[in-house]
Amino acid sequence: MKQRLLAACLSGLLTGVVGAPSVTLGVCAAPVPNNPCSPGGGSTVTDCQMEWRFTPMPVKLVNATPTPDIFRGRVRNRIICYEGDPRCDFDSDLGNHRCTFRTEIVINNQDLNLSECVPAAGVATFEVVRPKNSPSGSSTDLANLNTLETQFNTDFGVPVLRNGVLLYTGTTNVTQGRLGTPMDLIVPQRVNGSGVYKAGKNRIRIRSNNAVNDPDLDGLLLVCRPSTCGNNVIDADHELCDDGNRTNNDGCNQGCQPDSSVPNTPTFTPTATPTATGTSPPGLPTNTPPPTMTATISSTPTISRTPTRTATPAGPPTAFRGSTLQIMDPHIFVAPSGTCNDFNVVVNALIASNLSSDQSDPPDGELDLSVLLVFRPLAQASPGGSLDVMFGASCTTPVASTSCTPGDATIEPVNYTNQASGTCLTPIAGTTGGYTPAITNTNGPCFVSSEINISFDLSGLVIPLQAGKFAGTYVGNPATALSSGLIRGFLDEATAENIFLPSTLPAPFGNAQLSTLLPGGAGNCKTVPPRGPCTTNCRDDRDTGPGGELGWYFYLNYTGSKVPFSEP
């Protein structure tokens, strides 16, 4: 709160200190689903400093109706395009095996969907965290880097950093809702050993700091897939027609869409919702992820600010993959045959199976569940640094010799702090249920992250945790493993009541509301009347969250092993 007051006061001192003169107000002001901006995945306290803008908004299929693609109450920050589709590929060459995406950046937004974020302090610096200016970087990465850096300085007039060193001079920009000019970002496809072109991916990550040095870390995933248009076969997931050619004005255009279709409509990756069919409408370029039931968060607790990133020495990323992961508290109770049973052992067994095996049919050569902590770099001797939490990474089988890449992972950047001794993370007093085995605390030498919002998909059980923290004990120096890992976060009851588990799960989990599995939730077999049927040995595991709302603090213990890690 003191930092917010300081930011508001400082904005008065900065009156007249602006960047480029042209101003567009209210670009990101509308509530979802009418807001065309994607915050990019940073802290909810600073995420309005910079947002991505796409026009028109991407859509997905909900009850057979094209609907804005919303994830946790915000527009998703991923775009998938098939090469040559004029709705999302803006270059005219149909055979260059790359896509040219077009986007804009908006700063200092009064975004109604980010009520905790107050942009009064303005934007003081920009820095492109990825791609980096590296001798090993591709020419495309360098071109995208130059495009981003040049337009930051030209559009907004703020100082631009590269690797922490001033690249372009400028001044703080406090203009509200400042919209930059459209810019093109290029994503080439990749070629395998047989000379076949495969989907290419490019991850953009940007850090903006305001005048009181609060960071906003924003990501964007761009995917360029080879086109199947022109083969006389309608691929229903992204084509509406196919007349055997890629000629425009003959009824079926170069992207295999009717010539009358609206151009330039990129599509974000869909996430299945309780009402979704799990497939995309014909003609929308997209992919189909595993079924993940996600509900819009109906209430947002007050979350502490993400601290300013600590400077760390340059170095390669070090990745640790979760080798074990268990829900410790609360436990899951269901009554499949009329008797209320603790099913936590069953759920944790499903998680363990997915962590260690490939049960795809047919097998795809990847472990079914992979969570990575990627330190950038691993800096145990420093006060702290930065890391990425990657959920849904691609890790090869067998588990004993696995190697990992980001794949299509959801990537959440976060800061961490090191401690040589003492306790890095422990349960909050009064928020545990006394279950056995007890929750393991994380003791030094250890790290603990700043707060982060992230959704876990644990064998189909989706847990969107707010105000979450990760911690782990280093094993070795440099560490080769993480032990006594603890994940802590809060799930509010209103959100849990709007999350439905996939119908493909076995009874009694299929189609169940998440709240009905948790003691204290309406309908849970351990909940007392009138909210539940329990008469003996009843429980109410609900806690009071950071914002005063009811819900459950979740505690998960994990261990991690260092794994080979590469990025495209």
C-alpha positions in Angstrom: 0.0 0.0 0.0 2.9 2.4 0.8 4.4 1.8 -2.5 1.1 2.5 -4.3 0.8 5.8 -2.4 4.4 6.6 -3.3 3.7 5.9 -6.9 0.7 8.2 -6.9 2.6 11.0 -5.3 5.6 10.5 -7.7 3.3 10.8 -10.7 2.5 14.4 -9.7 6.2 15.2 -9.7 6.5 13.6 -13.1 3.8 15.8 -14.7 5.0 16.9 -18.1 7.5 14.0 -18.4 6.0 12.0 -21.3 7.2 10.0 -24.2 5.9 10.3 -27.7 3.2 12.9 -28.2 0.4 10.8 -29.8 -2.1 9.4 -27.3 -4.9 6.9 -27.5 -7.0 6.6 -24.3 -9.0 3.7 -23.0 -7.7 1.0 -25.4 -7.6 -1.6 -22.6 -10.4 -0.2 -20.4 -13.3 -2.4 -21.4 -14.2 -5.4 -19.2 -13.6 -8.9 -20.5 -14.8 -10.3 -22.9 -14.8 -6.9 -24.8 -11.3 -6.0 -23.9 -8.9 -6.5 -26.8 -5.8 -6.5 -24.7 -3.8 -9.4 -23.1 -1.8 -8.4 -20.0 0.9 -11.0 -20.7 1.0 -12.9 -17.5 2.8 -10.7 -15.0 1.9 -9.8 -11.4 -1.7 -8.6 -11.1 -0.3 -5.6 -9.2 1.8 -4.4 -12.1 0.4 -6.2 -15.2 -1.4 -3.0 -16.5 1.9 -1.2 -17.1 2.2 -3.0 -20.5 -0.3 -5.1 -22.4 -0.4 -6.7 -25.9 -3.2 -5.7 -28.2 -4.7 -7.6 -31.1 -7.6 -6.5 -33.4 -10.0 -8.1 -33.7 -10.0 -10.3 -30.7 -9.2 -14.0 -31.1 -12.0 -16.5 -30.5 -12.6 -20.1 -29.5 -15.6 -22.4 -29.5 -18.0 -22.5 -26.6 -21.3 -24.2 -27.0 -20.7 -24.1 -30.8 -20.4 -20.3 -30.6 -17.2 -18.3 -31.4 -16.3 -16.7 -28.2 -13.4 -14.5 -27.0 -10.6 -16.7 -25.8 -10.4 -15.9 -22.1 -8.1 -17.6 -19.5 -8.6 -16.8 -15.8 -10.5 -13.6 -16.7 -8.0 -12.3 -19.2 -7.3 -12.6 -22.9 -4.9 -15.4 -23.6 -1.3 -14.4 -24.6 -0.7 -17.1 -27.2 -1.3 -17.0 -31.0 -1.2 -19.9 -33.4 -1.2 -19.3 -37.2 -0.9 -21.5 -40.3 1.5 -20.1 -42.8 -0.1 -17.9 -45.4 -3.4 -17.5 -43.6 -4.1 -13.8 -44.2 -5.9 -13.5 -40.9 -2.7 -13.8 -38.9 0.3 -14.1 -41.4 0.9 -10.6 -42.7 3.7 -11.3 -45.3 2.7 -12.1 -48.9 5.1 -15.0 -49.5 3.2 -18.3 -49.2 6.3 -20.5 -49.4 8.9 -18.8 -47.1 8.1 -21.2 -44.3 7.5 -18.5 -41.7 4.7 -16.3 -40.3 4.7 -12.6 -39.8 2.6 -11.8 -36.8 1.3 -8.2 -36.1 0.7 -6.7 -32.7 0.7 -3.5 -30.7 1.8 -2.6 -27.2 -0.3 -0.4 -24.8 1.2 1.1 -21.7 -0.2 2.7 -18.5 -3.6 1.0 -18.7 -6.6 1.6 -16.5 -7.7 -2.0 -17.1 -10.9 -2.9 -15.3 -9.8 -6.5 -15.3 -6.7 -5.7 -13.2 -8.3 -3.8 -10.3 -5.1 -4.1 -8.2 -2.9 -2.4 -10.7 -2.5 1.4 -10.5 -0.4 2.7 -13.5 0.1 6.2 -12.0 3.9 6.0 -11.7 4.2 5.5 -15.5 6.7 3.4 -17.4 10.4 4.3 -16.7 12.3 1.6 -18.6 11.8 -1.2 -21.1 14.0 -4.3 -21.6 13.6 -7.3 -23.9 14.4 -10.3 -21.8 13.8 -12.7 -24.7 15.1 -13.0 -27.4 18.6 -11.9 -26.3 21.3 -10.2 -28.2 23.5 -13.3 -28.4 26.2 -14.5 -30.9 24.4 -17.8 -31.0 21.0 -16.1 -31.7 19.3 -16.5 -35.1 18.9 -13.6 -37.5 15.2 -13.7 -36.9 15.7 -13.4 -33.2 17.9 -10.4 -33.7 15.4 -8.8 -36.1 12.6 -9.2 -33.6 14.8 -7.9 -30.8 15.7 -4.8 -32.9 12.0 -4.2 -33.8 10.9 -4.4 -30.2 13.7 -2.1 -28.8 13.4 0.5 -31.6 9.6 0.8 -31.3 9.7 1.0 -27.5 11.9 4.0 -27.8 10.2 5.6 -30.8 6.6 5.0 -29.7 7.0 5.7 -26.0 10.2 7.7 -25.6 11.4 5.8 -22.6 14.9 4.5 -21.9 15.5 1.0 -23.3 18.0 -1.4 -21.7 19.8 -4.3 -23.2 21.3 -6.8 -20.8 20.9 -4.2 -18.1 22.9 -1.6 -20.0 21.3 1.6 -21.4 20.7 1.2 -25.2 18.4 4.2 -25.9 18.0 7.3 -23.7 14.5 8.7 -22.9 12.2 9.8 -20.1 9.4 8.3 -18.0 6.1 8.1 -19.8 3.0 8.6 -17.6 0.5 9.0 -20.5 -2.5 6.8 -19.7 -3.5 4.2 -22.3 -0.7 5.0 -24.7 -1.0 2.8 -27.8 2.1 2.1 -29.9 2.2 1.6 -33.7 1.7 -1.9 -35.2 4.8 -4.0 -35.4 5.7 -7.2 -37.1 7.3 -10.2 -35.4 8.7 -13.1 -37.5 8.5 -16.8 -36.6 10.2 -19.3 -38.9 9.3 -22.9 -39.0 11.9 -25.5 -38.1 13.2 -28.4 -40.2 13.7 -31.9 -38.9 16.5 -34.3 -39.9 14.4 -35.5 -42.8 14.0 -32.0 -44.3 10.3 -31.8 -43.2 9.0 -28.4 -42.0 7.5 -28.4 -38.5 5.8 -25.8 -36.4 8.1 -23.0 -35.3 7.7 -21.2 -32.0 8.9 -17.9 -30.7 8.6 -16.7 -27.1 8.8 -13.0 -26.4 9.4 -11.8 -22.9 9.6 -8.1 -21.9 10.2 -6.4 -18.6 9.0 -2.8 -18.0 9.7 -1.0 -14.8 7.8 2.0 -13.4 9.2 5.1 -11.8 9.4 3.3 -8.4 11.1 0.3 -9.9 8.2 -2.1 -9.8 8.6 -4.7 -12.7 6.0 -6.0 -15.1 7.1 -9.1 -16.9 5.0 -9.9 -20.0 5.2 -12.9 -22.2 3.8 -13.8 -25.7 4.0 -17.2 -27.4 3.8 -17.1 -31.2 3.5 -20.4 -33.1 3.8 -20.8 -36.9 2.5 -24.1 -38.4 3.0 -25.4 -41.9 -0.1 -24.8 -44.1 -2.2 -27.7 -45.4 -4.2 -25.5 -47.7 -4.3 -26.4 -51.4 -4.3 -30.2 -51.0 -8.0 -30.7 -51.9 -8.7 -31.9 -48.3 -10.6 -29.7 -45.8 -8.8 -29.8 -42.5 -11.8 -29.0 -40.4 -9.9 -27.7 -37.4 -8.6 -24.6 -39.4 -10.1 -24.7 -42.9 -13.6 -24.0 -44.3 -12.8 -24.8 -47.9 -9.9 -26.3 -50.0 -10.1 -26.0 -53.8 -6.7 -27.5 -54.5 -4.9 -24.2 -54.8 -3.9 -21.1 -52.8 -5.3 -18.5 -55.2 -7.3 -15.6 -54.0 -10.6 -14.4 -55.4 -11.7 -17.8 -56.7 -14.1 -18.5 -53.8 -11.5 -20.0 -51.5 -8.5 -17.9 -50.5 -4.8 -18.6 -49.8 -5.7 -19.6 -46.2 -8.5 -21.9 -47.3 -11.2 -19.6 -46.0 -14.1 -18.2 -48.1 -13.0 -15.1 -49.9 -15.7 -13.2 -48.1 -14.3 -14.1 -44.7 -13.0 -11.3 -42.4 -9.2 -11.0 -42.8 -6.6 -10.7 -40.1 -8.2 -12.5 -37.3 -5.5 -14.4 -35.3 -6.6 -17.1 -32.9 -5.3 -17.9 -29.5 -4.8 -21.4 -28.2 -8.0 -22.7 -26.7 -8.5 -23.9 -23.1 -11.5 -26.1 -22.5 -14.1 -24.7 -20.2 -16.9 -26.4 -18.4 -19.2 -25.6 -21.3 -16.7 -26.1 -24.1 -16.7 -29.0 -26.6 -12.9 -29.2 -26.6 -12.6 -28.5 -30.3 -12.2 -25.4 -32.4 -14.7 -24.0 -34.8 -13.9 -24.7 -38.5 -11.7 -22.1 -40.0 -10.0 -20.9 -36.8 -6.3 -21.6 -36.9 -5.5 -23.2 -33.5 -4.4 -26.4 -31.8 -6.2 -28.6 -29.3 -4.6 -29.0 -25.8 -5.4 -31.7 -23.3 -8.7 -31.1 -21.6 -8.1 -28.5 -18.8 -11.1 -27.2 -16.9 -10.6 -23.5 -16.1 -13.0 -21.0 -14.7 -12.9 -17.3 -14.6 -11.8 -16.2 -11.1 -14.8 -14.4 -9.6 -13.0 -12.6 -6.7 -9.4 -11.5 -6.6 -7.6 -11.3 -3.2 -5.1 -8.6 -2.4 -1.7 -10.0 -3.5 1.6 -8.6 -2.4 3.8 -6.9 -5.0 6.3 -8.9 -6.9 9.7 -7.5 -5.7 12.1 -5.9 -8.1 14.2 -8.5 -9.8 17.6 -9.1 -8.2 20.6 -8.6 -10.5 22.3 -12.0 -11.1 25.4 -12.8 -13.2 24.8 -13.9 -16.8 24.7 -17.6 -17.3 22.9 -20.5 -18.9 19.5 -21.6 -17.5 19.4 -24.5 -15.1 16.3 -26.6 -15.0 14.8 -28.8 -12.3 11.9 -31.1 -13.1 9.5 -32.2 -10.5 10.2 -35.9 -9.8 7.6 -36.2 -7.1 4.5 -34.0 -6.4 1.9 -34.6 -3.7 -1.1 -32.7 -2.5 -0.6 -32.6 1.3 -3.5 -30.3 2.4 -6.5 -30.2 2.1 -7.3 -33.8 1.4 -9.9 -34.8 -1.1 -13.0 -36.7 0.1 -15.7 -38.4 -2.0 -18.4 -40.9 -1.4 -18.6 -43.2 -4.5 -20.7 -45.9 -2.8 -22.3 -43.9 0.0 -19.3 -44.1 2.4 -17.2 -40.9 2.7 -13.5 -41.8 1.9 -10.3 -39.9 1.8 -9.1 -40.1 -1.9 -5.9 -38.2 -1.5 -3.8 -41.3 -1.9 -5.6 -42.1 -5.2 -5.1 -38.6 -6.6 -1.4 -38.5 -5.6 -0.9 -41.9 -7.2 -2.4 -40.5 -10.5 0.0 -37.6 -10.3 3.0 -39.9 -9.7 2.0 -42.1 -12.6 1.7 -39.1 -15.0 5.1 -37.7 -13.8 6.9 -40.9 -14.5 5.3 -42.4 -17.6 3.9 -41.9 -21.1 0.4 -43.2 -21.3 -0.6 -41.5 -24.5 -2.3 -43.8 -27.1 -0.2 -44.1 -29.2 2.8 -43.1 -27.0 4.3 -39.8 -28.1 7.7 -40.2 -26.4 7.0 -37.6 -23.7 6.2 -37.9 -20.0 2.5 -37.0 -19.4 3.1 -34.4 -16.7 6.2 -32.1 -16.4 6.6 -29.1 -14.2 10.0 -27.2 -14.5 11.7 -24.6 -12.4 14.2 -22.9 -14.7 16.7 -20.7 -12.9 18.1 -17.9 -15.1 20.8 -18.5 -14.0 21.2 -20.7 -10.9 22.9 -18.3 -8.5 23.0 -19.9 -5.1 25.7 -17.6 -3.8 23.8 -14.4 -4.6 20.9 -12.9 -2.7 18.5 -14.2 -5.3 17.6 -13.9 -8.9 14.8 -14.9 -11.4 13.3 -18.2 -12.5 10.5 -19.4 -14.8 7.8 -21.8 -13.6 6.9 -24.0 -16.6 3.8 -26.1 -16.4 3.2 -28.5 -19.2 6.8 -28.6 -20.5 8.0 -31.3 -23.0 10.2 -33.9 -21.3 11.3 -37.1 -23.1 10.9 -40.7 -21.9 12.3 -42.6 -20.1 12.2 -40.6 -16.9 15.7 -41.7 -15.9 17.3 -40.0 -18.9 14.8 -37.4 -19.6 15.6 -34.1 -21.3 13.3 -31.1 -21.5 12.2 -28.2 -23.6 9.5 -25.6 -22.9 7.2 -27.1 -25.5 3.8 -25.5 -25.1 4.3 -24.9 -21.5 2.6 -22.0 -19.6 5.6 -19.9 -18.5 5.4 -17.7 -15.4 8.5 -15.6 -14.6 9.1 -14.9 -10.9 11.8 -13.7 -8.6 13.4 -15.8 -5.9 15.4 -15.1 -2.7 18.1 -17.4 -1.3 18.7 -18.3 2.3 21.8 -20.1 3.6 19.9 -21.2 6.8 16.6 -20.9 8.5 13.1 -21.6 7.0 12.3 -20.4 3.5 8.6 -21.4 3.5 6.2 -23.0 6.0 2.4 -23.3 6.2 0.4 -20.3 7.4 -0.7 -20.8 11.0 -4.3 -22.0 11.3 -4.6 -23.0 7.6 -3.8 -26.8 7.8 -6.0 -29.7 8.7 -3.7 -31.9 10.7 -3.5 -34.6 8.1 -0.9 -37.4 8.1 1.8 -37.3 6.8 2.5 -33.7 7.8 3.6 -31.0 5.4 7.3 -30.7 5.0 8.8 -27.2 5.6 11.6 -25.9 3.4 14.8 -25.1 5.3 18.2 -23.7 4.2 20.1 -23.7 2.1 17.0 -22.9 0.2 15.2 -20.5 -2.1 11.7 -19.0 -2.0 9.9 -17.3 -4.8 7.9 -14.1 -4.7 4.1 -14.5 -5.1 2.7 -15.8 -8.3 -0.7 -16.9 -9.8 -0.6 -20.2 -11.5 -3.0 -23.1 -12.4 -1.9 -26.7 -11.8 -3.4 -29.4 -14.0 -2.8 -32.5 -11.8 -4.1 -35.5 -13.8 -7.2 -33.5 -14.8 -7.6 -31.9 -11.4 -7.1 -28.2 -12.1 -6.1 -26.0 -9.1 -5.7 -22.3 -9.9 -3.6 -21.0 -7.0 -3.5 -17.3 -6.1 -0.8 -15.6 -4.1 1.3 -18.8 -4.5 4.9 -19.3 -3.5 7.4 -22.0 -4.4 10.4 -23.0 -2.2 13.0 -25.7 -2.3 16.1 -26.9 -0.5 19.3 -27.0 -2.6 21.0 -30.4 -2.7 24.7 -29.7 -3.5 26.5 -26.5 -4.6 25.9 -26.1 -7.4 22.6 -27.9 -6.8 21.9 -31.2 -8.6 18.5 -31.6 -7.0 15.9 -29.9 -4.9 14.5 -31.5 -1.7 11.8 -30.5 0.8 10.0 -28.5 -1.9 6.8 -26.7 -0.8 4.2 -25.0 -2.9 1.7 -22.8 -1.1 -1.3 -20.9 -2.6 -4.9 -20.0 -2.1 -8.0 -21.2 -4.0 -11.1 -19.1 -3.3 -14.4 -20.9 -2.9 -16.3 -19.0 -5.6 -13.6 -20.2 -8.1 -13.7 -23.8 -6.9 -17.5 -23.8 -7.4 -17.1 -22.9 -11.0 -14.5 -25.5 -11.9 -15.8 -28.8 -13.3 -13.5 -31.8 -13.7 -13.3 -33.5 -17.1 -15.9 -36.0 -17.9 -13.2 -38.4 -19.0 -12.0 -38.9 -15.4 -13.3 -42.0 -13.6 -16.2 -41.8 -11.2 -16.7 -40.0 -8.8 -14.4 -37.3 -10.3 -15.9 -36.9 -13.7 -17.9 -33.7 -14.1 -17.6 -33.0 -10.4 -17.3 -29.4 -9.1 -13.9 -29.0 -7.5 -15.5 -27.5 -4.4 -17.5 -30.7 -3.8 -14.3 -32.6 -3.3 -13.0 -30.4 -0.5 -14.2 -30.5 3.1 -16.3 -27.4 3.8 -17.4 -27.1 0.2 -21.1 -27.3 -0.5 -22.0 -31.0 -1.2 -18.8 -32.5 0.1 -19.4 -35.7 2.1 -17.4 -34.2 5.1 -19.4 -31.0 5.2 -22.2 -30.6 7.8 -25.8 -29.8 6.9 -27.3 -27.8 5.3 -24.3 -27.5 3.0 -23.4 -31.2 3.2 -24.6 -34.6 4.4 -22.0 -35.3 7.1 -23.2 -36.3 10.6 -20.0 -37.8 12.2 -16.3 -36.9 12.0 -17.2 -33.8 9.9 -14.7 -31.3 8.8 -14.5 -27.7 7.4 -11.1 -27.1 5.9 -11.9 -23.7 4.5 -9.6 -20.8 5.4 -9.7 -17.1 5.1 -7.8 -15.9 2.1 -5.6 -12.8 1.6 -8.6 -10.7 0.6 -10.9 -11.9 3.4 -12.8 -14.4 1.2 -13.4 -18.1 2.1 -11.5 -20.8 0.3 -8.7 -23.3 0.9 -4.9 -22.8 1.2 -3.3 -25.6 -0.7 0.0 -27.1 0.2 2.0 -29.4 -2.1 5.3 -31.0 -1.4 7.7 -31.9 -4.2 11.2 -32.9 -5.0 13.1 -32.0 -8.2 16.0 -33.4 -10.2 18.3 -31.4 -12.5 17.6 -32.2 -16.1 19.1 -31.3 -19.5 17.2 -28.3 -20.8 17.2 -26.6 -24.2 15.2 -23.8 -25.8 14.4 -23.3 -29.5 
